[in-house]
């Protein structure tokens, strides 16, 4: 003789259906979250490498003399700003450069005693 629970059809049991559907939805949601986190992690790693590699490339160009120091600093600041935005760090406000005051003209000092004309 079969037990009482085996005689009923499981698809007719609402508790079984609710439990099964809930389990499937939780597993599906977990898989979606894992997939999303994996893609986000890979994207962050790619962006960091690309920015670092480009900065290294421009540093090499500067060291070989193919770009000037001014060009390298401008590129470095631009890439640095881009990297900060990608990571979510605040971008620093550039400092205002103040031109130094010109130095007074140098007046050659006149010797107090003239040199002795005899050798």
Secondary structure, DSSP 8 states (H G I E B T S, - for coil): ---HHHHS-GGG-HHHHHHHHHHHHHHHHHHHHHHHHHHHHHHHHHHHHHHHHHHHHHHHHHHHTSS-HHHHHHHHHHHHHHHHHHHT-----------------------SS---S--
